[in-house]
């Protein structure tokens, strides 16, 4: 989907492959997720492929919690909207 090898993609952050027009929204929504304001984060947004071209995807981010309920990390799923 992104044109990277698995190893290359493991070295990237979500911000590295997110189109600049969508980065501020991601930061704001992730803050709400960690503050407990929203239970998960869903959005449709553009990503940037390795070759520099854009691709639209649907992102769902769910929190992963420890036994006390504290968010320890998140799990994100990106679905390709251009090649269903």
mmCIF file of the N, C-alpha and C atoms, coordinates in Angstrom:
data_MODEL
# 
_entry.id   MODEL 
# 
loop_
_atom_site.group_PDB 
_atom_site.id 
_atom_site.type_symbol 
_atom_site.label_atom_id 
_atom_site.label_alt_id 
_atom_site.label_comp_id 
_atom_site.label_asym_id 
_atom_site.label_entity_id 
_atom_site.label_seq_id 
_atom_site.pdbx_PDB_ins_code 
_atom_site.Cartn_x 
_atom_site.Cartn_y 
_atom_site.Cartn_z 
_atom_site.occupancy 
_atom_site.B_iso_or_equiv 
_atom_site.pdbx_formal_charge 
_atom_site.auth_seq_id 
_atom_site.auth_comp_id 
_atom_site.auth_asym_id 
_atom_site.auth_atom_id 
_atom_site.pdbx_PDB_model_num 
ATOM 1   N N  . UNK A 1 1  ? 0.825   -1.203 0.000  1.00 0.00 ? 1  UNK A N  1 
ATOM 2   C CA . UNK A 1 1  ? 0.000   0.000  0.000  1.00 0.00 ? 1  UNK A CA 1 
ATOM 3   C C  . UNK A 1 1  ? 0.866   1.261  0.000  1.00 0.00 ? 1  UNK A C  1 
ATOM 4   N N  . UNK A 1 2  ? 1.909   1.260  0.817  1.00 0.00 ? 2  UNK A N  1 
ATOM 5   C CA . UNK A 1 2  ? 2.758   2.443  0.923  1.00 0.00 ? 2  UNK A CA 1 
ATOM 6   C C  . UNK A 1 2  ? 4.007   2.371  0.057  1.00 0.00 ? 2  UNK A C  1 
ATOM 7   N N  . UNK A 1 3  ? 4.317   1.179  -0.453 1.00 0.00 ? 3  UNK A N  1 
ATOM 8   C CA . UNK A 1 3  ? 5.484   1.023  -1.313 1.00 0.00 ? 3  UNK A CA 1 
ATOM 9   C C  . UNK A 1 3  ? 6.785   0.767  -0.570 1.00 0.00 ? 3  UNK A C  1 
ATOM 10  N N  . UNK A 1 4  ? 6.724   0.626  0.739  1.00 0.00 ? 4  UNK A N  1 
ATOM 11  C CA . UNK A 1 4  ? 7.911   0.342  1.543  1.00 0.00 ? 4  UNK A CA 1 
ATOM 12  C C  . UNK A 1 4  ? 8.002   -1.155 1.810  1.00 0.00 ? 4  UNK A C  1 
ATOM 13  N N  . UNK A 1 5  ? 9.215   -1.624 2.051  1.00 0.00 ? 5  UNK A N  1 
ATOM 14  C CA . UNK A 1 5  ? 9.364   -2.987 2.536  1.00 0.00 ? 5  UNK A CA 1 
ATOM 15  C C  . UNK A 1 5  ? 8.880   -3.012 3.978  1.00 0.00 ? 5  UNK A C  1 
ATOM 16  N N  . UNK A 1 6  ? 8.647   -4.205 4.498  1.00 0.00 ? 6  UNK A N  1 
ATOM 17  C CA . UNK A 1 6  ? 8.212   -4.324 5.892  1.00 0.00 ? 6  UNK A CA 1 
ATOM 18  C C  . UNK A 1 6  ? 9.230   -3.669 6.827  1.00 0.00 ? 6  UNK A C  1 
ATOM 19  N N  . UNK A 1 7  ? 10.489  -3.912 6.578  1.00 0.00 ? 7  UNK A N  1 
ATOM 20  C CA . UNK A 1 7  ? 11.550  -3.340 7.428  1.00 0.00 ? 7  UNK A CA 1 
ATOM 21  C C  . UNK A 1 7  ? 11.564  -1.808 7.351  1.00 0.00 ? 7  UNK A C  1 
ATOM 22  N N  . UNK A 1 8  ? 11.447  -1.269 6.159  1.00 0.00 ? 8  UNK A N  1 
ATOM 23  C CA . UNK A 1 8  ? 11.419  0.193  6.007  1.00 0.00 ? 8  UNK A CA 1 
ATOM 24  C C  . UNK A 1 8  ? 10.229  0.786  6.754  1.00 0.00 ? 8  UNK A C  1 
ATOM 25  N N  . UNK A 1 9  ? 9.087   0.146  6.641  1.00 0.00 ? 9  UNK A N  1 
ATOM 26  C CA . UNK A 1 9  ? 7.875   0.657  7.287  1.00 0.00 ? 9  UNK A CA 1 
ATOM 27  C C  . UNK A 1 9  ? 7.985   0.591  8.803  1.00 0.00 ? 9  UNK A C  1 
ATOM 28  N N  . UNK A 1 10 ? 8.652   -0.410 9.323  1.00 0.00 ? 10 UNK A N  1 
ATOM 29  C CA . UNK A 1 10 ? 8.840   -0.527 10.776 1.00 0.00 ? 10 UNK A CA 1 
ATOM 30  C C  . UNK A 1 10 ? 9.676   0.622  11.321 1.00 0.00 ? 10 UNK A C  1 
ATOM 31  N N  . UNK A 1 11 ? 10.478  1.234  10.480 1.00 0.00 ? 11 UNK A N  1 
ATOM 32  C CA . UNK A 1 11 ? 11.325  2.345  10.907 1.00 0.00 ? 11 UNK A CA 1 
ATOM 33  C C  . UNK A 1 11 ? 10.621  3.695  10.777 1.00 0.00 ? 11 UNK A C  1 
ATOM 34  N N  . UNK A 1 12 ? 9.412   3.706  10.251 1.00 0.00 ? 12 UNK A N  1 
ATOM 35  C CA . UNK A 1 12 ? 8.639   4.932  10.053 1.00 0.00 ? 12 UNK A CA 1 
ATOM 36  C C  . UNK A 1 12 ? 7.658   5.139  11.202 1.00 0.00 ? 12 UNK A C  1 
ATOM 37  N N  . UNK A 1 13 ? 7.334   6.391  11.445 1.00 0.00 ? 13 UNK A N  1 
ATOM 38  C CA . UNK A 1 13 ? 6.230   6.713  12.347 1.00 0.00 ? 13 UNK A CA 1 
ATOM 39  C C  . UNK A 1 13 ? 5.009   6.993  11.483 1.00 0.00 ? 13 UNK A C  1 
ATOM 40  N N  . UNK A 1 14 ? 3.839   7.036  12.108 1.00 0.00 ? 14 UNK A N  1 
ATOM 41  C CA . UNK A 1 14 ? 2.635   7.356  11.354 1.00 0.00 ? 14 UNK A CA 1 
ATOM 42  C C  . UNK A 1 14 ? 2.741   8.766  10.764 1.00 0.00 ? 14 UNK A C  1 
ATOM 43  N N  . UNK A 1 15 ? 3.430   9.653  11.466 1.00 0.00 ? 15 UNK A N  1 
ATOM 44  C CA . UNK A 1 15 ? 3.634   11.006 10.946 1.00 0.00 ? 15 UNK A CA 1 
ATOM 45  C C  . UNK A 1 15 ? 4.488   11.042 9.695  1.00 0.00 ? 15 UNK A C  1 
ATOM 46  N N  . UNK A 1 16 ? 5.400   10.087 9.573  1.00 0.00 ? 16 UNK A N  1 
ATOM 47  C CA . UNK A 1 16 ? 6.264   10.020 8.391  1.00 0.00 ? 16 UNK A CA 1 
ATOM 48  C C  . UNK A 1 16 ? 5.486   9.708  7.121  1.00 0.00 ? 16 UNK A C  1 
ATOM 49  N N  . UNK A 1 17 ? 4.387   8.978  7.245  1.00 0.00 ? 17 UNK A N  1 
ATOM 50  C CA . UNK A 1 17 ? 3.621   8.584  6.060  1.00 0.00 ? 17 UNK A CA 1 
ATOM 51  C C  . UNK A 1 17 ? 2.285   9.328  5.941  1.00 0.00 ? 17 UNK A C  1 
ATOM 52  N N  . UNK A 1 18 ? 1.993   10.204 6.895  1.00 0.00 ? 18 UNK A N  1 
ATOM 53  C CA . UNK A 1 18 ? 0.758   10.994 6.857  1.00 0.00 ? 18 UNK A CA 1 
ATOM 54  C C  . UNK A 1 18 ? 0.982   12.272 6.061  1.00 0.00 ? 18 UNK A C  1 
ATOM 55  N N  . UNK A 1 19 ? 0.047   12.598 5.200  1.00 0.00 ? 19 UNK A N  1 
ATOM 56  C CA . UNK A 1 19 ? 0.119   13.845 4.429  1.00 0.00 ? 19 UNK A CA 1 
ATOM 57  C C  . UNK A 1 19 ? 0.126   15.018 5.403  1.00 0.00 ? 19 UNK A C  1 
ATOM 58  N N  . UNK A 1 20 ? 0.942   16.038 5.148  1.00 0.00 ? 20 UNK A N  1 
ATOM 59  C CA . UNK A 1 20 ? 1.031   17.191 6.066  1.00 0.00 ? 20 UNK A CA 1 
ATOM 60  C C  . UNK A 1 20 ? -0.310  17.847 6.394  1.00 0.00 ? 20 UNK A C  1 
ATOM 61  N N  . UNK A 1 21 ? -1.255  17.819 5.462  1.00 0.00 ? 21 UNK A N  1 
ATOM 62  C CA . UNK A 1 21 ? -2.569  18.432 5.708  1.00 0.00 ? 21 UNK A CA 1 
ATOM 63  C C  . UNK A 1 21 ? -3.348  17.734 6.814  1.00 0.00 ? 21 UNK A C  1 
ATOM 64  N N  . UNK A 1 22 ? -2.956  16.528 7.190  1.00 0.00 ? 22 UNK A N  1 
ATOM 65  C CA . UNK A 1 22 ? -3.710  15.745 8.168  1.00 0.00 ? 22 UNK A CA 1 
ATOM 66  C C  . UNK A 1 22 ? -2.982  15.556 9.491  1.00 0.00 ? 22 UNK A C  1 
ATOM 67  N N  . UNK A 1 23 ? -1.759  16.011 9.594  1.00 0.00 ? 23 UNK A N  1 
ATOM 68  C CA . UNK A 1 23 ? -0.973  15.765 10.805 1.00 0.00 ? 23 UNK A CA 1 
ATOM 69  C C  . UNK A 1 23 ? -1.533  16.469 12.040 1.00 0.00 ? 23 UNK A C  1 
ATOM 70  N N  . UNK A 1 24 ? -1.954  17.712 11.921 1.00 0.00 ? 24 UNK A N  1 
ATOM 71  C CA . UNK A 1 24 ? -2.480  18.437 13.087 1.00 0.00 ? 24 UNK A CA 1 
ATOM 72  C C  . UNK A 1 24 ? -3.742  17.786 13.638 1.00 0.00 ? 24 UNK A C  1 
ATOM 73  N N  . UNK A 1 25 ? -4.606  17.309 12.752 1.00 0.00 ? 25 UNK A N  1 
ATOM 74  C CA . UNK A 1 25 ? -5.825  16.635 13.199 1.00 0.00 ? 25 UNK A CA 1 
ATOM 75  C C  . UNK A 1 25 ? -5.457  15.365 13.960 1.00 0.00 ? 25 UNK A C  1 
ATOM 76  N N  . UNK A 1 26 ? -4.486  14.615 13.458 1.00 0.00 ? 26 UNK A N  1 
ATOM 77  C CA . UNK A 1 26 ? -4.057  13.393 14.147 1.00 0.00 ? 26 UNK A CA 1 
ATOM 78  C C  . UNK A 1 26 ? -3.564  13.703 15.553 1.00 0.00 ? 26 UNK A C  1 
ATOM 79  N N  . UNK A 1 27 ? -2.750  14.729 15.692 1.00 0.00 ? 27 UNK A N  1 
ATOM 80  C CA . UNK A 1 27 ? -2.209  15.094 17.005 1.00 0.00 ? 27 UNK A CA 1 
ATOM 81  C C  . UNK A 1 27 ? -3.342  15.448 17.962 1.00 0.00 ? 27 UNK A C  1 
ATOM 82  N N  . UNK A 1 28 ? -4.280  16.252 17.497 1.00 0.00 ? 28 UNK A N  1 
ATOM 83  C CA . UNK A 1 28 ? -5.401  16.674 18.344 1.00 0.00 ? 28 UNK A CA 1 
ATOM 84  C C  . UNK A 1 28 ? -6.273  15.485 18.762 1.00 0.00 ? 28 UNK A C  1 
ATOM 85  N N  . UNK A 1 29 ? -6.562  14.593 17.830 1.00 0.00 ? 29 UNK A N  1 
ATOM 86  C CA . UNK A 1 29 ? -7.418  13.456 18.136 1.00 0.00 ? 29 UNK A CA 1 
ATOM 87  C C  . UNK A 1 29 ? -6.707  12.437 19.031 1.00 0.00 ? 29 UNK A C  1 
ATOM 88  N N  . UNK A 1 30 ? -5.407  12.248 18.826 1.00 0.00 ? 30 UNK A N  1 
ATOM 89  C CA . UNK A 1 30 ? -4.665  11.324 19.693 1.00 0.00 ? 30 UNK A CA 1 
ATOM 90  C C  . UNK A 1 30 ? -4.603  11.864 21.117 1.00 0.00 ? 30 UNK A C  1 
ATOM 91  N N  . UNK A 1 31 ? -4.514  13.176 21.254 1.00 0.00 ? 31 UNK A N  1 
ATOM 92  C CA . UNK A 1 31 ? -4.540  13.785 22.589 1.00 0.00 ? 31 UNK A CA 1 
ATOM 93  C C  . UNK A 1 31 ? -5.873  13.464 23.273 1.00 0.00 ? 31 UNK A C  1 
ATOM 94  N N  . UNK A 1 32 ? -6.974  13.607 22.535 1.00 0.00 ? 32 UNK A N  1 
ATOM 95  C CA . UNK A 1 32 ? -8.294  13.286 23.082 1.00 0.00 ? 32 UNK A CA 1 
ATOM 96  C C  . UNK A 1 32 ? -8.380  11.812 23.479 1.00 0.00 ? 32 UNK A C  1 
ATOM 97  N N  . UNK A 1 33 ? -7.785  10.940 22.662 1.00 0.00 ? 33 UNK A N  1 
ATOM 98  C CA . UNK A 1 33 ? -7.796  9.514  22.965 1.00 0.00 ? 33 UNK A CA 1 
ATOM 99  C C  . UNK A 1 33 ? -7.074  9.237  24.276 1.00 0.00 ? 33 UNK A C  1 
ATOM 100 N N  . UNK A 1 34 ? -5.874  9.798  24.428 1.00 0.00 ? 34 UNK A N  1 
ATOM 101 C CA . UNK A 1 34 ? -5.091  9.563  25.648 1.00 0.00 ? 34 UNK A CA 1 
ATOM 102 C C  . UNK A 1 34 ? -5.717  10.226 26.875 1.00 0.00 ? 34 UNK A C  1 
ATOM 103 N N  . UNK A 1 35 ? -6.492  11.284 26.680 1.00 0.00 ? 35 UNK A N  1 
ATOM 104 C CA . UNK A 1 35 ? -7.170  11.936 27.803 1.00 0.00 ? 35 UNK A CA 1 
ATOM 105 C C  . UNK A 1 35 ? -8.486  11.249 28.158 1.00 0.00 ? 35 UNK A C  1 
ATOM 106 N N  . UNK A 1 36 ? -8.892  10.257 27.369 1.00 0.00 ? 36 UNK A N  1 
ATOM 107 C CA . UNK A 1 36 ? -10.129 9.533  27.652 1.00 0.00 ? 36 UNK A CA 1 
ATOM 108 C C  . UNK A 1 36 ? -11.383 10.222 27.156 1.00 0.00 ? 36 UNK A C  1 
ATOM 109 N N  . UNK A 1 37 ? -11.221 11.250 26.348 1.00 0.00 ? 37 UNK A N  1 
ATOM 110 C CA . UNK A 1 37 ? -12.371 11.994 25.827 1.00 0.00 ? 37 UNK A CA 1 
ATOM 111 C C  . UNK A 1 37 ? -13.086 11.191 24.740 1.00 0.00 ? 37 UNK A C  1 
ATOM 112 N N  . UNK A 1 38 ? -12.315 10.453 23.951 1.00 0.00 ? 38 UNK A N  1 
ATOM 113 C CA . UNK A 1 38 ? -12.883 9.593  22.918 1.00 0.00 ? 38 UNK A CA 1 
ATOM 114 C C  . UNK A 1 38 ? -12.372 8.166  23.141 1.00 0.00 ? 38 UNK A C  1 
ATOM 115 N N  . UNK A 1 39 ? -13.199 7.152  22.828 1.00 0.00 ? 39 UNK A N  1 
ATOM 116 C CA . UNK A 1 39 ? -12.773 5.763  23.062 1.00 0.00 ? 39 UNK A CA 1 
ATOM 117 C C  . UNK A 1 39 ? -11.837 5.218  21.991 1.00 0.00 ? 39 UNK A C  1 
ATOM 118 N N  . UNK A 1 40 ? -11.929 5.761  20.776 1.00 0.00 ? 40 UNK A N  1 
ATOM 119 C CA . UNK A 1 40 ? -11.048 5.392  19.675 1.00 0.00 ? 40 UNK A CA 1 
ATOM 120 C C  . UNK A 1 40 ? -11.059 6.525  18.670 1.00 0.00 ? 40 UNK A C  1 
ATOM 121 N N  . UNK A 1 41 ? -10.165 6.444  17.720 1.00 0.00 ? 41 UNK A N  1 
ATOM 122 C CA . UNK A 1 41 ? -10.022 7.513  16.723 1.00 0.00 ? 41 UNK A CA 1 
ATOM 123 C C  . UNK A 1 41 ? -10.180 6.904  15.343 1.00 0.00 ? 41 UNK A C  1 
ATOM 124 N N  . UNK A 1 42 ? -11.122 7.457  14.576 1.00 0.00 ? 42 UNK A N  1 
ATOM 125 C CA . UNK A 1 42 ? -11.345 7.038  13.185 1.00 0.00 ? 42 UNK A CA 1 
ATOM 126 C C  . UNK A 1 42 ? -11.318 8.256  12.281 1.00 0.00 ? 42 UNK A C  1 
ATOM 127 N N  . UNK A 1 43 ? -10.681 8.081  11.133 1.00 0.00 ? 43 UNK A N  1 
ATOM 128 C CA . UNK A 1 43 ? -10.655 9.165  10.160 1.00 0.00 ? 43 UNK A CA 1 
ATOM 129 C C  . UNK A 1 43 ? -10.318 8.617  8.779  1.00 0.00 ? 43 UNK A C  1 
ATOM 130 N N  . UNK A 1 44 ? -10.642 9.390  7.787  1.00 0.00 ? 44 UNK A N  1 
ATOM 131 C CA . UNK A 1 44 ? -10.203 9.131  6.409  1.00 0.00 ? 44 UNK A CA 1 
ATOM 132 C C  . UNK A 1 44 ? -9.208  10.228 6.098  1.00 0.00 ? 44 UNK A C  1 
ATOM 133 N N  . UNK A 1 45 ? -8.064  9.839  5.569  1.00 0.00 ? 45 UNK A N  1 
ATOM 134 C CA . UNK A 1 45 ? -7.036  10.839 5.314  1.00 0.00 ? 45 UNK A CA 1 
ATOM 135 C C  . UNK A 1 45 ? -6.080  10.383 4.229  1.00 0.00 ? 45 UNK A C  1 
ATOM 136 N N  . UNK A 1 46 ? -5.256  11.323 3.806  1.00 0.00 ? 46 UNK A N  1 
ATOM 137 C CA . UNK A 1 46 ? -4.233  11.023 2.797  1.00 0.00 ? 46 UNK A CA 1 
ATOM 138 C C  . UNK A 1 46 ? -2.931  10.602 3.469  1.00 0.00 ? 46 UNK A C  1 
ATOM 139 N N  . UNK A 1 47 ? -2.282  9.687  2.815  1.00 0.00 ? 47 UNK A N  1 
ATOM 140 C CA . UNK A 1 47 ? -0.954  9.227  3.212  1.00 0.00 ? 47 UNK A CA 1 
ATOM 141 C C  . UNK A 1 47 ? -0.006  9.487  2.062  1.00 0.00 ? 47 UNK A C  1 
ATOM 142 N N  . UNK A 1 48 ? 1.278   9.390  2.334  1.00 0.00 ? 48 UNK A N  1 
ATOM 143 C CA . UNK A 1 48 ? 2.289   9.592  1.310  1.00 0.00 ? 48 UNK A CA 1 
ATOM 144 C C  . UNK A 1 48 ? 3.033   8.275  1.094  1.00 0.00 ? 48 UNK A C  1 
ATOM 145 N N  . UNK A 1 49 ? 3.028   7.824  -0.128 1.00 0.00 ? 49 UNK A N  1 
ATOM 146 C CA . UNK A 1 49 ? 3.755   6.603  -0.492 1.00 0.00 ? 49 UNK A CA 1 
ATOM 147 C C  . UNK A 1 49 ? 5.248   6.885  -0.598 1.00 0.00 ? 49 UNK A C  1 
ATOM 148 N N  . UNK A 1 50 ? 6.021   5.836  -0.666 1.00 0.00 ? 50 UNK A N  1 
ATOM 149 C CA . UNK A 1 50 ? 7.471   5.949  -0.783 1.00 0.00 ? 50 UNK A CA 1 
ATOM 150 C C  . UNK A 1 50 ? 7.868   6.780  -2.011 1.00 0.00 ? 50 UNK A C  1 
ATOM 151 N N  . UNK A 1 51 ? 7.110   6.631  -3.096 1.00 0.00 ? 51 UNK A N  1 
ATOM 152 C CA . UNK A 1 51 ? 7.428   7.369  -4.321 1.00 0.00 ? 51 UNK A CA 1 
ATOM 153 C C  . UNK A 1 51 ? 6.934   8.817  -4.295 1.00 0.00 ? 51 UNK A C  1 
ATOM 154 N N  . UNK A 1 52 ? 6.323   9.243  -3.169 1.00 0.00 ? 52 UNK A N  1 
ATOM 155 C CA . UNK A 1 52 ? 5.858   10.619 -3.028 1.00 0.00 ? 52 UNK A CA 1 
ATOM 156 C C  . UNK A 1 52 ? 4.417   10.848 -3.435 1.00 0.00 ? 52 UNK A C  1 
ATOM 157 N N  . UNK A 1 53 ? 3.780   9.851  -4.031 1.00 0.00 ? 53 UNK A N  1 
ATOM 158 C CA . UNK A 1 53 ? 2.381   10.013 -4.430 1.00 0.00 ? 53 UNK A CA 1 
ATOM 159 C C  . UNK A 1 53 ? 1.463   9.863  -3.213 1.00 0.00 ? 53 UNK A C  1 
ATOM 160 N N  . UNK A 1 54 ? 0.254   10.388 -3.353 1.00 0.00 ? 54 UNK A N  1 
ATOM 161 C CA . UNK A 1 54 ? -0.747  10.334 -2.286 1.00 0.00 ? 54 UNK A CA 1 
ATOM 162 C C  . UNK A 1 54 ? -1.607  9.084  -2.426 1.00 0.00 ? 54 UNK A C  1 
ATOM 163 N N  . UNK A 1 55 ? -2.119  8.620  -1.288 1.00 0.00 ? 55 UNK A N  1 
ATOM 164 C CA . UNK A 1 55 ? -3.091  7.542  -1.259 1.00 0.00 ? 55 UNK A CA 1 
ATOM 165 C C  . UNK A 1 55 ? -4.077  7.847  -0.130 1.00 0.00 ? 55 UNK A C  1 
ATOM 166 N N  . UNK A 1 56 ? -5.346  7.577  -0.364 1.00 0.00 ? 56 UNK A N  1 
ATOM 167 C CA . UNK A 1 56 ? -6.358  7.771  0.669  1.00 0.00 ? 56 UNK A CA 1 
ATOM 168 C C  . UNK A 1 56 ? -6.536  6.482  1.455  1.00 0.00 ? 56 UNK A C  1 
ATOM 169 N N  . UNK A 1 57 ? -6.660  6.632  2.770  1.00 0.00 ? 57 UNK A N  1 
ATOM 170 C CA . UNK A 1 57 ? -6.868  5.480  3.630  1.00 0.00 ? 57 UNK A CA 1 
ATOM 171 C C  . UNK A 1 57 ? -7.822  5.807  4.758  1.00 0.00 ? 57 UNK A C  1 
ATOM 172 N N  . UNK A 1 58 ? -8.370  4.763  5.333  1.00 0.00 ? 58 UNK A N  1 
ATOM 173 C CA . UNK A 1 58 ? -9.231  4.882  6.503  1.00 0.00 ? 58 UNK A CA 1 
ATOM 174 C C  . UNK A 1 58 ? -8.434  4.372  7.696  1.00 0.00 ? 58 UNK A C  1 
ATOM 175 N N  . UNK A 1 59 ? -8.277  5.211  8.705  1.00 0.00 ? 59 UNK A N  1 
ATOM 176 C CA . UNK A 1 59 ? -7.488  4.880  9.887  1.00 0.00 ? 59 UNK A CA 1 
ATOM 177 C C  . UNK A 1 59 ? -8.400  4.676  11.094 1.00 0.00 ? 59 UNK A C  1 
ATOM 178 N N  . UNK A 1 60 ? -8.160  3.597  11.820 1.00 0.00 ? 60 UNK A N  1 
ATOM 179 C CA . UNK A 1 60 ? -8.804  3.367  13.108 1.00 0.00 ? 60 UNK A CA 1 
ATOM 180 C C  . UNK A 1 60 ? -7.701  3.122  14.129 1.00 0.00 ? 60 UNK A C  1 
ATOM 181 N N  . UNK A 1 61 ? -7.701  3.908  15.202 1.00 0.00 ? 61 UNK A N  1 
ATOM 182 C CA . UNK A 1 61 ? -6.714  3.762  16.269 1.00 0.00 ? 61 UNK A CA 1 
ATOM 183 C C  . UNK A 1 61 ? -7.451  3.390  17.548 1.00 0.00 ? 61 UNK A C  1 
ATOM 184 N N  . UNK A 1 62 ? -7.035  2.282  18.144 1.00 0.00 ? 62 UNK A N  1 
ATOM 185 C CA . UNK A 1 62 ? -7.617  1.816  19.402 1.00 0.00 ? 62 UNK A CA 1 
ATOM 186 C C  . UNK A 1 62 ? -6.549  1.811  20.486 1.00 0.00 ? 62 UNK A C  1 
ATOM 187 N N  . UNK A 1 63 ? -6.911  2.209  21.704 1.00 0.00 ? 63 UNK A N  1 
ATOM 188 C CA . UNK A 1 63 ? -5.933  2.185  22.790 1.00 0.00 ? 63 UNK A CA 1 
ATOM 189 C C  . UNK A 1 63 ? -5.720  0.774  23.329 1.00 0.00 ? 63 UNK A C  1 
ATOM 190 N N  . UNK A 1 64 ? -4.500  0.489  23.723 1.00 0.00 ? 64 UNK A N  1 
ATOM 191 C CA . UNK A 1 64 ? -4.174  -0.752 24.419 1.00 0.00 ? 64 UNK A CA 1 
ATOM 192 C C  . UNK A 1 64 ? -3.860  -0.369 25.853 1.00 0.00 ? 64 UNK A C  1 
ATOM 193 N N  . UNK A 1 65 ? -4.511  -1.026 26.806 1.00 0.00 ? 65 UNK A N  1 
ATOM 194 C CA . UNK A 1 65 ? -4.423  -0.618 28.209 1.00 0.00 ? 65 UNK A CA 1 
ATOM 195 C C  . UNK A 1 65 ? -3.786  -1.700 29.082 1.00 0.00 ? 65 UNK A C  1 
ATOM 196 N N  . UNK A 1 66 ? -3.192  -1.242 30.183 1.00 0.00 ? 66 UNK A N  1 
ATOM 197 C CA . UNK A 1 66 ? -2.677  -2.195 31.165 1.00 0.00 ? 66 UNK A CA 1 
ATOM 198 C C  . UNK A 1 66 ? -3.804  -2.569 32.124 1.00 0.00 ? 66 UNK A C  1 
ATOM 199 N N  . UNK A 1 67 ? -3.488  -3.338 33.145 1.00 0.00 ? 67 UNK A N  1 
ATOM 200 C CA . UNK A 1 67 ? -4.523  -3.815 34.080 1.00 0.00 ? 67 UNK A CA 1 
ATOM 201 C C  . UNK A 1 67 ? -5.188  -2.696 34.863 1.00 0.00 ? 67 UNK A C  1 
ATOM 202 N N  . UNK A 1 68 ? -4.521  -1.554 34.978 1.00 0.00 ? 68 UNK A N  1 
ATOM 203 C CA . UNK A 1 68 ? -5.107  -0.439 35.713 1.00 0.00 ? 68 UNK A CA 1 
ATOM 204 C C  . UNK A 1 68 ? -5.966  0.455  34.821 1.00 0.00 ? 68 UNK A C  1 
ATOM 205 N N  . UNK A 1 69 ? -5.970  0.165  33.514 1.00 0.00 ? 69 UNK A N  1 
ATOM 206 C CA . UNK A 1 69 ? -6.743  0.978  32.584 1.00 0.00 ? 69 UNK A CA 1 
ATOM 207 C C  . UNK A 1 69 ? -5.943  2.069  31.906 1.00 0.00 ? 69 UNK A C  1 
ATOM 208 N N  . UNK A 1 70 ? -4.676  2.194  32.263 1.00 0.00 ? 70 UNK A N  1 
ATOM 209 C CA . UNK A 1 70 ? -3.810  3.207  31.650 1.00 0.00 ? 70 UNK A CA 1 
ATOM 210 C C  . UNK A 1 70 ? -3.433  2.782  30.236 1.00 0.00 ? 70 UNK A C  1 
ATOM 211 N N  . UNK A 1 71 ? -3.491  3.732  29.300 1.00 0.00 ? 71 UNK A N  1 
ATOM 212 C CA . UNK A 1 71 ? -3.101  3.439  27.920 1.00 0.00 ? 71 UNK A CA 1 
ATOM 213 C C  . UNK A 1 71 ? -1.588  3.275  27.872 1.00 0.00 ? 71 UNK A C  1 
ATOM 214 N N  . UNK A 1 72 ? -1.161  2.123  27.376 1.00 0.00 ? 72 UNK A N  1 
ATOM 215 C CA . UNK A 1 72 ? 0.266   1.845  27.263 1.00 0.00 ? 72 UNK A CA 1 
ATOM 216 C C  . UNK A 1 72 ? 0.771   2.017  25.831 1.00 0.00 ? 72 UNK A C  1 
ATOM 217 N N  . UNK A 1 73 ? -0.126  1.863  24.872 1.00 0.00 ? 73 UNK A N  1 
ATOM 218 C CA . UNK A 1 73 ? 0.213   2.041  23.462 1.00 0.00 ? 73 UNK A CA 1 
ATOM 219 C C  . UNK A 1 73 ? -1.091  2.058  22.675 1.00 0.00 ? 73 UNK A C  1 
ATOM 220 N N  . UNK A 1 74 ? -0.967  2.161  21.390 1.00 0.00 ? 74 UNK A N  1 
ATOM 221 C CA . UNK A 1 74 ? -2.150  2.143  20.540 1.00 0.00 ? 74 UNK A CA 1 
ATOM 222 C C  . UNK A 1 74 ? -1.930  1.173  19.387 1.00 0.00 ? 74 UNK A C  1 
ATOM 223 N N  . UNK A 1 75 ? -3.026  0.731  18.832 1.00 0.00 ? 75 UNK A N  1 
ATOM 224 C CA . UNK A 1 75 ? -3.002  -0.147 17.674 1.00 0.00 ? 75 UNK A CA 1 
ATOM 225 C C  . UNK A 1 75 ? -3.737  0.566  16.552 1.00 0.00 ? 75 UNK A C  1 
ATOM 226 N N  . UNK A 1 76 ? -3.059  0.764  15.438 1.00 0.00 ? 76 UNK A N  1 
ATOM 227 C CA . UNK A 1 76 ? -3.675  1.446  14.307 1.00 0.00 ? 76 UNK A CA 1 
ATOM 228 C C  . UNK A 1 76 ? -3.866  0.510  13.132 1.00 0.00 ? 76 UNK A C  1 
ATOM 229 N N  . UNK A 1 77 ? -5.002  0.647  12.469 1.00 0.00 ? 77 UNK A N  1 
ATOM 230 C CA . UNK A 1 77 ? -5.308  -0.138 11.274 1.00 0.00 ? 77 UNK A CA 1 
ATOM 231 C C  . UNK A 1 77 ? -5.608  0.834  10.149 1.00 0.00 ? 77 UNK A C  1 
ATOM 232 N N  . UNK A 1 78 ? -4.882  0.709  9.057  1.00 0.00 ? 78 UNK A N  1 
ATOM 233 C CA . UNK A 1 78 ? -5.107  1.557  7.885  1.00 0.00 ? 78 UNK A CA 1 
ATOM 234 C C  . UNK A 1 78 ? -5.659  0.687  6.770  1.00 0.00 ? 78 UNK A C  1 
ATOM 235 N N  . UNK A 1 79 ? -6.809  1.093  6.243  1.00 0.00 ? 79 UNK A N  1 
ATOM 236 C CA . UNK A 1 79 ? -7.423  0.386  5.127  1.00 0.00 ? 79 UNK A CA 1 
ATOM 237 C C  . UNK A 1 79 ? -7.286  1.245  3.881  1.00 0.00 ? 79 UNK A C  1 
ATOM 238 N N  . UNK A 1 80 ? -6.841  0.636  2.803  1.00 0.00 ? 80 UNK A N  1 
ATOM 239 C CA . UNK A 1 80 ? -6.662  1.296  1.522  1.00 0.00 ? 80 UNK A CA 1 
ATOM 240 C C  . UNK A 1 80 ? -8.030  1.608  0.927  1.00 0.00 ? 80 UNK A C  1 
ATOM 241 N N  . UNK A 1 81 ? -8.316  2.878  0.683  1.00 0.00 ? 81 UNK A N  1 
ATOM 242 C CA . UNK A 1 81 ? -9.609  3.267  0.101  1.00 0.00 ? 81 UNK A CA 1 
ATOM 243 C C  . UNK A 1 81 ? -9.565  3.342  -1.412 1.00 0.00 ? 81 UNK A C  1 
ATOM 244 N N  . UNK A 1 82 ? -8.381  3.274  -1.997 1.00 0.00 ? 82 UNK A N  1 
ATOM 245 C CA . UNK A 1 82 ? -8.270  3.387  -3.449 1.00 0.00 ? 82 UNK A CA 1 
ATOM 246 C C  . UNK A 1 82 ? -8.295  2.033  -4.138 1.00 0.00 ? 82 UNK A C  1 
ATOM 247 N N  . UNK A 1 83 ? -7.930  0.984  -3.403 1.00 0.00 ? 83 UNK A N  1 
ATOM 248 C CA . UNK A 1 83 ? -7.881  -0.355 -3.983 1.00 0.00 ? 83 UNK A CA 1 
ATOM 249 C C  . UNK A 1 83 ? -8.587  -1.348 -3.072 1.00 0.00 ? 83 UNK A C  1 
ATOM 250 N N  . UNK A 1 84 ? -9.923  -1.226 -2.957 1.00 0.00 ? 84 UNK A N  1 
ATOM 251 C CA . UNK A 1 84 ? -10.645 -2.093 -2.023 1.00 0.00 ? 84 UNK A CA 1 
ATOM 252 C C  . UNK A 1 84 ? -10.607 -3.561 -2.418 1.00 0.00 ? 84 UNK A C  1 
# 
